[in-house]
Amino acid sequence: MALSENDLSEIEKLLTAEDLQGPVFGELRRRFPTLSWTQCDASDVTEDPFRTYSKFDIHLLDTADHCAHITSDPGRATGVILARRSA
């Protein structure tokens, strides 16, 4: 599944909400069930993020060719890594 601009906008709204609380990871998985979601600490990912927010970085994951890798192309994204930034 490719990520559309609408999908990216919805993800951004959720990650930038002023009242961001609770299990944001679970909410993202619920809203985008066809994507593979992984969460980790931002220091665990060495590649530049696709987008950076105050509390999270997101990296796009492409698993289409049998070998998972980070991509900057939303049209190739089959998953998202949600990397929590240190406060």
Summary of the structure (lengths in Angstrom):
residues: 87
radius of gyration: 12.2
end to end distance: 32.0
largest distance: 38.5
contacts: 226
relative contact order: 0.26
helix: 30%
strand: 28%
